[in-house]
């Protein structure tokens, strides 16, 4: 079995000294750099306020104690609420964006510990994790309120805790990764894609452990504690939140929430049944282009230079420890295969778990190249050249990707929502998709702007019911919509009004 050194700490052991210099010298600079430098990078490029789509929805739900659409994300709602109490900014959108940046930096710190345990030297760890930190989608998800960086932080913590358990297999040490994975289900149901690899690692490492009842007691307790986070959903439902995306509007504009006090309602929400049609949604002849698209994404994410060493690291690590190799490979394949076959337009942001695994392989591959170079004619020069290339690739990635992901001057979502609220009349009805309504609801429910306006996300109302609602109220109140359907345009006139259209009765 792979021998793994003990966990490092931020402060190395030594005699306590009252002066600042010895303490500064003892600081674990590689670990500090891996956390601080990416966090600084993300802070400089962070979105200054609410961002669009899911991001505005998550922020509004966190601040108002609301409920998000499937799969509920109770852990994100809970931790996000705690984070929102920090006095970081008066703009709640900015606070929640910063939460993602912090979680990305935490992910990278744990990845640093994993690579250190695998005996990858500091400069090469920095090179491998730097490419992960600056990969376009990883960087982009670190700048807005989203669930993906919490998912990667929990995933890195799970892998790290499994390695620690392999060092010293005890019931309590096994309970930690079980707890982390169960909690992670409360953030993103894609955590189930990590289960095959984790089960493989545990069963092939210490199968005899499962003959002892303390293992089952500790594991069962961890599962129950982790699942307790789902109690957030019925508790919020019982408070009748003003922001609720778990339900449906009828033709009268009345919202009917899913009953989250019942198991059937909770199950409907957390299993994402409203998105079931997108899972494995491609025909066989469509899968090839999807595989190619993912390969191109991985190639771009690791700047091409990380592909060869990553493949080398996969082989080396698997030969060194087939148990650990199986853990990582199964996690990688489960996530890659599922999302390659997931038919949604924004799935490129969902491959981040595969990035984490590739970064581990990349670090090990870099280290193997360094070992080979030590046997060359000029080992010192060759090794420093490799380190320079690894770190230089990170600097190049920063320069290439900065303009692609920088959101530091992006006020467009707030400006769009403010324009809509400035355009519409008193007691207007506004219907729109995720690119309009969640941002408007943030301004209404979080900042108190225009509470007289009724807003409905079109995802929450069937098309026929929406058309019936519009036609029944068209003569009674101002109605605005984005992207009116052809059916509506046959019965009403659409007049541009900023980012939306004002619907008016069609004159005979």
C-alpha positions in Angstrom: 0.0 0.0 0.0 1.1 3.5 -0.8 3.0 5.0 2.2 1.7 8.5 2.9 3.4 11.0 5.2 1.4 12.7 7.9 -0.6 15.8 7.2 1.3 19.1 7.2 0.1 22.1 9.2 0.3 25.8 8.4 2.8 26.2 11.2 5.6 23.7 11.5 6.5 22.4 14.9 9.3 24.2 16.9 10.0 26.2 20.0 7.7 29.1 20.7 9.4 32.4 20.2 8.0 35.8 21.2 9.6 37.6 18.2 7.8 37.7 14.9 10.7 36.6 12.7 11.0 32.9 13.9 7.2 32.6 13.6 7.4 34.0 10.1 10.2 31.5 9.2 8.2 28.6 10.5 5.1 29.5 8.4 4.3 26.9 5.8 4.9 29.2 2.8 3.9 26.7 0.0 0.5 26.0 1.7 0.0 29.7 2.4 0.8 30.6 -1.3 -1.6 28.0 -2.6 -4.4 29.5 -0.6 -3.6 33.2 -0.7 -2.5 33.7 -4.3 -5.6 32.2 -5.9 -7.8 34.0 -3.4 -6.2 37.3 -4.3 -6.6 36.5 -8.0 -10.3 35.7 -7.5 -10.8 38.8 -5.4 -9.3 41.0 -8.1 -11.6 39.6 -10.8 -14.7 39.0 -8.6 -18.1 40.0 -9.8 -19.0 43.2 -7.8 -22.7 42.4 -7.3 -25.3 39.8 -8.3 -24.6 37.8 -11.3 -27.1 36.2 -13.6 -29.0 32.9 -13.9 -28.5 30.5 -11.0 -26.2 32.9 -9.2 -29.0 35.5 -8.6 -31.3 32.7 -7.5 -28.9 31.2 -5.0 -28.1 34.7 -3.5 -31.7 35.6 -3.1 -32.6 32.3 -1.5 -29.7 32.5 0.9 -30.5 36.0 2.1 -34.3 35.5 2.3 -34.2 32.0 3.8 -35.9 30.9 0.6 -36.1 27.6 -1.3 -34.2 26.8 -4.5 -35.4 24.6 -7.3 -34.2 21.0 -7.6 -32.1 19.7 -6.1 -32.7 22.0 -3.1 -29.0 22.5 -2.1 -29.7 22.7 1.7 -26.1 22.7 2.7 -25.3 25.6 0.4 -28.3 27.5 1.8 -27.2 26.8 5.4 -23.5 27.6 5.0 -24.2 30.6 2.7 -26.5 32.0 5.3 -23.7 31.9 7.9 -21.3 33.4 5.4 -23.8 36.2 4.6 -23.6 37.4 8.2 -20.0 38.4 7.8 -19.6 42.2 7.5 -17.8 42.0 4.1 -19.9 44.3 2.0 -23.3 46.0 2.0 -24.0 44.2 -1.3 -25.2 40.7 -0.6 -24.4 39.7 -4.2 -20.8 40.6 -3.6 -20.7 38.7 -0.3 -21.9 35.5 -1.8 -19.6 35.8 -4.8 -16.7 36.1 -2.3 -18.0 32.9 -0.7 -17.2 31.0 -3.9 -13.7 32.5 -4.1 -13.0 31.4 -0.5 -14.2 27.9 -1.2 -12.1 27.6 -4.3 -9.0 28.7 -2.3 -10.0 26.1 0.3 -10.2 23.5 -2.4 -6.7 24.3 -3.6 -5.3 24.2 -0.1 -6.6 20.7 0.4 -5.3 19.7 -3.0 -1.9 21.0 -1.9 -2.0 18.7 1.1 -2.9 15.7 -1.1 0.0 16.4 -3.5 2.3 16.8 -0.6 1.3 13.5 0.8 2.1 12.0 -2.7 5.6 13.4 -2.4 5.3 16.1 -5.1 7.8 18.8 -4.5 6.7 22.4 -3.8 7.3 24.1 -7.2 5.7 21.3 -9.1 2.7 21.3 -6.7 2.4 25.0 -7.4 2.6 24.4 -11.2 -0.1 21.7 -11.1 -2.5 23.5 -8.8 -1.8 26.8 -10.5 -3.2 25.4 -13.8 -6.3 24.1 -11.9 -6.8 27.5 -10.2 -6.5 29.4 -13.5 -8.5 26.9 -15.7 -11.3 29.1 -17.3 -14.3 27.4 -15.8 -12.8 26.8 -12.4 -11.7 30.4 -12.3 -15.1 31.6 -13.5 -17.1 29.6 -11.0 -14.9 31.2 -8.2 -16.2 34.7 -9.1 -20.0 34.3 -8.7 -22.4 32.8 -6.2 -22.6 29.1 -7.3 -22.6 25.7 -5.7 -19.6 24.2 -7.7 -16.8 25.4 -5.5 -18.4 24.1 -2.4 -18.7 20.8 -4.2 -15.0 20.8 -5.1 -14.0 21.7 -1.5 -16.0 18.8 -0.1 -14.7 16.5 -2.8 -11.1 17.4 -2.0 -11.8 16.9 1.7 -13.3 13.5 1.0 -10.2 12.3 -0.9 -7.9 13.7 1.8 -9.8 12.1 4.6 -9.8 8.7 2.8 -6.0 8.9 2.5 -5.8 9.7 6.2 -8.0 6.7 7.0 -5.7 4.5 4.9 -2.8 5.5 7.1 -4.6 4.4 10.3 -7.9 2.6 9.7 -10.1 3.4 12.6 -13.9 3.7 12.8 -13.8 7.4 13.5 -11.4 8.1 10.6 -13.7 6.3 8.3 -16.7 8.2 9.6 -15.2 11.5 8.4 -15.2 10.8 4.6 -18.7 9.3 5.0 -19.9 12.4 6.8 -18.3 14.7 4.2 -19.9 12.8 1.3 -23.3 12.7 3.0 -23.1 16.4 3.7 -22.0 17.0 0.1 -25.2 15.4 -1.1 -26.9 18.4 0.5 -25.0 20.6 -1.7 -24.9 18.8 -5.0 -26.5 15.4 -5.8 -23.6 14.8 -8.2 -21.8 13.6 -5.1 -23.2 10.2 -5.9 -20.7 10.0 -8.7 -17.9 9.9 -6.1 -19.4 6.9 -4.3 -18.0 4.1 -6.6 -14.4 5.3 -6.2 -14.7 5.8 -2.5 -16.3 2.3 -2.0 -13.6 0.7 -4.2 -10.8 2.4 -2.1 -12.3 1.3 1.3 -13.2 -2.2 0.3 -9.9 -2.9 -1.4 -7.8 -1.3 1.4 -9.3 -2.8 4.6 -12.2 -5.2 3.9 -11.7 -6.9 7.2 -12.7 -3.6 9.0 -16.3 -4.3 8.1 -16.5 -7.3 10.4 -16.4 -5.0 13.4 -19.6 -3.4 14.7 -17.9 -0.1 15.7 -17.2 0.6 12.0 -20.9 0.2 11.2 -21.9 2.4 14.2 -19.5 5.2 13.3 -20.5 5.0 9.6 -24.2 5.0 10.3 -23.9 7.9 12.7 -22.0 9.8 10.1 -24.7 9.2 7.5 -27.5 10.3 9.9 -25.6 13.5 10.9 -24.9 14.3 7.2 -28.5 13.7 6.2 -29.7 16.0 8.9 -28.8 18.9 6.7 -31.9 18.1 4.6 -34.0 19.2 7.5 -33.3 22.8 6.3 -35.8 22.2 3.5 -39.0 21.4 5.6 -38.0 24.0 8.2 -37.8 26.7 5.5 -41.0 25.4 3.9 -42.8 25.7 7.2 -41.9 29.3 7.5 -43.7 30.0 4.2 -40.7 31.9 2.5 -41.4 34.7 0.1 -38.9 33.2 -2.3 -39.7 29.6 -3.3 -38.7 27.9 -6.6 -40.1 24.4 -5.5 -43.5 24.5 -7.0 -45.7 25.8 -9.8 -47.9 28.7 -10.8 -51.4 28.1 -12.1 -53.4 30.0 -14.7 -54.6 32.5 -12.1 -51.0 33.4 -11.1 -51.3 31.6 -7.8 -48.1 29.7 -6.6 -48.6 26.1 -5.4 -45.5 25.0 -3.5 -44.4 21.4 -3.3 -45.2 20.1 0.2 -41.7 19.7 1.7 -43.2 18.5 5.0 -43.9 15.2 3.2 -41.2 12.7 2.2 -42.6 12.5 -1.3 -42.1 16.3 -1.7 -38.6 16.2 -0.3 -37.8 13.2 -2.6 -39.2 15.0 -5.7 -37.0 18.0 -5.0 -33.7 16.5 -4.0 -33.7 13.8 -6.8 -34.1 16.5 -9.4 -37.0 14.8 -11.2 -37.7 18.0 -13.1 -34.4 17.5 -14.9 -34.6 13.8 -15.4 -35.2 14.2 -19.1 -31.7 15.8 -19.6 -29.9 12.9 -18.0 -28.3 10.6 -20.6 -30.2 12.7 -23.1 -28.1 12.1 -26.2 -28.6 9.6 -29.0 -25.7 7.2 -29.6 -24.6 9.1 -32.7 -24.4 12.3 -30.7 -22.1 11.1 -28.1 -18.9 11.3 -30.2 -19.0 15.1 -30.6 -19.8 15.5 -26.9 -16.7 13.4 -26.0 -14.6 15.5 -28.4 -16.0 18.7 -26.9 -15.0 17.6 -23.4 -11.5 16.6 -24.6 -11.1 20.1 -26.1 -12.3 21.6 -22.8 -9.8 19.6 -20.7 -7.0 20.5 -23.2 -7.8 24.2 -22.8 -8.3 24.0 -19.1 -4.7 22.6 -18.6 -3.2 24.7 -21.3 -2.3 21.6 -23.4 1.0 21.4 -21.5 -0.8 19.6 -18.6 -2.2 16.8 -20.7 0.9 14.7 -21.3 2.2 14.9 -17.7 -1.4 14.2 -16.5 -1.6 11.0 -18.4 1.9 10.0 -17.1 0.7 10.7 -13.6 -2.3 8.5 -14.1 -0.1 5.6 -15.1 2.6 6.2 -12.4 0.1 6.7 -9.6 -1.9 3.6 -10.5 1.2 1.5 -10.7 2.4 2.8 -7.4 -1.0 2.1 -5.7 -3.7 0.4 -7.6 -6.2 1.1 -4.8 -5.6 4.9 -4.9 -5.4 4.8 -8.7 -8.8 3.1 -8.8 -10.3 5.6 -6.5 -9.2 8.5 -8.7 -10.0 6.9 -12.0 -13.5 5.8 -11.0 -14.3 9.3 -9.7 -13.0 10.8 -12.9 -14.8 8.4 -15.2 -18.1 8.6 -13.3 -18.2 12.4 -13.6 -16.9 12.6 -17.1 -19.4 10.0 -18.5 -22.4 11.4 -16.7 -21.9 15.0 -17.7 -20.8 14.1 -21.3 -24.3 12.6 -21.5 -26.1 15.4 -19.7 -28.1 17.4 -22.2 -28.0 21.0 -20.8 -26.5 24.1 -22.3 -24.3 25.0 -19.2 -22.8 21.6 -18.5 -19.2 22.9 -19.2 -19.2 24.3 -15.6 -20.1 20.9 -14.2 -16.8 19.1 -15.1 -14.8 20.6 -12.3 -14.6 17.4 -10.3 -12.6 15.9 -13.3 -10.3 18.9 -13.1 -9.4 18.1 -9.5 -8.5 14.5 -10.4 -6.5 15.7 -13.4 -4.6 18.1 -11.2 -3.5 15.3 -8.9 -2.3 13.2 -11.9 -0.6 16.3 -13.3 1.4 16.9 -10.1 2.5 13.2 -9.9 3.4 13.3 -13.6 5.5 16.4 -13.1 7.3 14.7 -10.2 8.0 11.6 -12.3 9.5 13.8 -15.0 11.7 15.4 -12.3 12.9 12.0 -11.1 13.8 11.1 -14.7 15.7 14.3 -15.2 17.8 13.7 -12.0 19.5 10.9 -13.9 20.5 13.2 -16.9 23.8 14.8 -17.6 22.9 18.1 -15.9 20.2 17.2 -13.4 20.2 20.5 -11.5 19.6 22.5 -14.7 17.1 20.1 -16.1 15.0 20.0 -12.9 15.0 23.8 -12.6 14.0 24.0 -16.2 11.0 21.7 -15.5 10.0 23.9 -12.5 10.3 27.0 -14.6 8.1 25.5 -17.3 5.5 24.3 -14.7 5.3 27.7 -13.0 5.6 29.6 -16.3 2.6 27.8 -17.7 0.6 29.1 -14.7 1.7 32.7 -15.4 0.8 32.2 -19.1 -2.6 30.9 -18.1 -3.2 33.9 -15.9 -2.4 36.2 -18.9 -4.5 34.2 -21.4 -7.6 33.7 -19.3 -7.8 36.9 -17.3 -9.8 38.8 -19.9 -12.0 35.8 -20.5 -13.2 35.4 -17.0 -12.7 38.8 -15.4 -16.0 40.0 -13.9 -14.7 42.9 -11.8 -16.5 45.5 -13.9 -19.6 43.5 -14.7 -22.6 45.3 -13.4 -24.8 44.2 -16.3 -27.1 41.9 -14.3 -28.0 44.6 -11.7 -28.3 47.2 -14.4 -30.7 45.0 -16.4 -32.9 44.3 -13.4 -32.9 48.0 -12.4 -33.9 49.0 -15.9 -36.8 46.5 -15.8 -38.1 47.9 -12.5 -37.7 51.4 -13.8 -39.7 50.7 -17.0 -42.7 48.8 -15.6 -45.8 50.5 -14.2 -47.4 50.1 -10.8 -48.6 46.6 -10.0 -47.2 45.2 -13.2 -46.7 41.5 -13.9 -43.3 40.5 -15.2 -42.6 37.1 -16.6 -39.1 35.9 -17.7 -36.6 33.2 -17.7 -33.5 32.8 -15.5 -31.7 35.6 -17.3 -34.2 38.2 -16.0 -36.5 37.3 -13.2 -34.1 36.0 -10.4 -32.1 39.3 -10.6 -35.3 41.4 -10.5 -36.5 39.3 -7.5 -33.1 39.9 -5.7 -33.7 43.7 -6.0 -37.3 43.3 -4.7 -36.8 40.8 -1.9 -33.3 41.6 -0.7 -33.0 45.4 -1.4 -36.7 46.3 -1.1 -37.1 47.8 -4.6 -40.6 47.9 -6.2 -42.5 45.3 -4.0 -45.7 46.2 -6.0 -44.4 44.3 -9.1 -45.3 40.6 -9.4 -42.5 38.5 -11.0 -42.8 34.9 -12.2 -40.1 32.7 -13.5 -41.4 31.0 -16.6 -39.7 27.8 -15.6 -42.3 27.6 -12.8 -45.4 28.0 -14.9 -46.6 25.7 -17.7 -46.8 27.4 -21.1 -50.6 27.0 -21.4 -51.1 28.3 -17.9 -48.9 31.3 -18.6 -50.8 32.2 -21.8 -54.1 31.9 -20.0 -52.9 34.1 -17.2 -51.6 36.7 -19.6 -54.8 36.8 -21.7 -57.1 36.9 -18.6 -55.2 39.9 -17.1 -54.1 41.7 -20.2 -56.9 44.3 -20.0 -56.5 44.7 -16.2 -52.8 45.3 -15.5 -49.5 46.0 -17.3 -47.8 42.8 -18.4 -44.2 42.4 -19.4 -42.4 39.3 -20.8 -39.1 38.4 -22.4 -39.1 36.3 -25.6 -42.9 36.2 -26.2 -44.1 33.1 -28.0 -45.6 33.1 -31.5 -48.9 32.0 -29.9 -48.9 35.1 -27.7 -48.0 37.4 -30.6 -51.1 36.2 -32.5 -53.3 37.5 -29.7 -51.3 40.5 -28.3 -48.9 43.1 -29.5 -45.3 43.2 -28.0 -43.8 46.6 -27.6 -40.1 46.8 -26.6 -39.6 48.2 -23.1 -35.9 47.9 -22.2 -34.8 44.3 -21.7 -38.4 43.0 -22.0 -41.6 43.6 -24.0 -44.8 45.2 -22.9 -47.8 43.1 -24.0 -50.9 45.1 -25.2 -54.2 43.8 -26.5 -54.2 43.4 -30.2 -56.6 45.8 -31.9 -59.2 44.0 -34.1 
